[in-house]
Amino acid sequence: MPDHTEAIIRIQNLSTQFDDFVVHRDLNLEIRRGEIVSIVGGSGSGKTTLLRQMLGLERPSNGTVTVFGEDVHKADSVQLQRLRNRWGMLFQHGALFSALNAFDNVALPMRELRTLPEDVIRDTVMLKLYMVGISPAEAMKMPADLSGGMIKRVALARALALEPELLFLDEPTAGLDPSLSDSFVELIQSIRTEMQLTMIMVSHDLDTIFALSTKIAVLAEQHVVAMATADEVVKLTHPFIKEFFLGARGKRALEGLHESA
């Protein structure tokens, strides 16, 4: 059984500054195994920057980002690649390689390992595509021939290709109409349960945030001002929280959450 008390990600005293502009100051955040944590904040609050720092793509000015017990900004290239093999990343617009068909996009992370025989890769790719609702015929299509919803599903299959323990999601339902968004959220929920994933998500979509999150981390005033369940967060009196969660859209999304509970 997974240890739900274990911190998968630990961010301590993190500061980020670009010239004179301070994005984060003494930011602390801890994400435990099995949680789905949504990171929310206003424009310029550094949500995406924080996500990229967890991925080791950007370096903070100060502080530490530890993933699976390793400081990602002190890891050498071999250590960092070993860490990256334990997580998956779903980019906002899918970020599929346009010159590769859906099958080869999903196969790419496995082929880059250079350790798996092609028949194992083939079977694994088809299984991942099946998990996300992509047919064998659709697997042979190029990204330009796929709908927006199908691109998201193929990108999700690629993010899951190496059986990750941790999944990062950047605006997972952006660009999808409400019905496609709902079905994609249901897909993420089912895969999270099946694979016992820990997830970190950046999203503006309140329906997605309320449907998926076990906790919400609110970025404001250069640090995390709240880290709690949706019901707990919306009770707080911080100005950004009131504006973001308790406007008309927020109230509708919250009502939907309680109706489905």
C-alpha positions, 0 to 999 in steps of 0.5 A: 500500500502507498504511504500517504504521509510521504512527501513526494514534493517538498519546496522550502523557502523558495524565492524567484526574482527576474531583475527587480520583479519578485515572483516568489518570496519564501514560498513553502509547499508540500505535496504528499503521495496520492494527492491531487493538488491544484495550483491557482493564482492571479496573473503574474503569481508564478504558477507556471514558473513554479511548475517548471521549477518542480520539473527542473526546467527553471532554477529559483533564485533561492530555496530548494525543490525536492522531488522523490527526496532529491534536489532537482536543481542539484541533480546531474543530468543522469539523476535528473533523467532518472527523476523524469522517468518517474513523472509524466507531463501533460502540456497545455496544448498537448505539445505533440510532435507534428512529424510523428503520428499518435502511436510514435508520439506515445512510443517516443519516451520508451524508445528514448530509454533504448532498453525496451524491445520494439514489440514491448513498446508496441504493446505498451503504446496500444494499451496506453492509447486504449486506456485514453480511448484512442482506437488502433486506426486513430493511433496511425493518424498525424496530429494535424488530423486529430481533434483537440480532444483527441490530441489531449488524450494522445498527450495524456497517453504519452505522459503515462508511457513510462508508468509514472508515479507523479503526473503534472498537468498544465491547464488540462481542459483548456480549449475543450468545450464543456462536454469534452472537458467533463469527459476528459476530467472523468478520464483523468480521475479514472486513470489516477485511481487505476495507477495510484498517481499523485498529481499537480495541476495548474488550472483556471477552470473552476469546474476542473479544479473542484472536480479533481483536487484533493487540495488547492494551493493558492498563490498570492502575495508571492507565496502560498497563502492557503493549502487546503480542501476546496471547502476549506479554501472558499471559507477564507477571507483573502481578497484573491480567494473571494474574487476567484472562488466566490464570483458567479462562476465559482459559486456555480462550480461549487454547487456542482461539486456538492451536487455530485458529492 
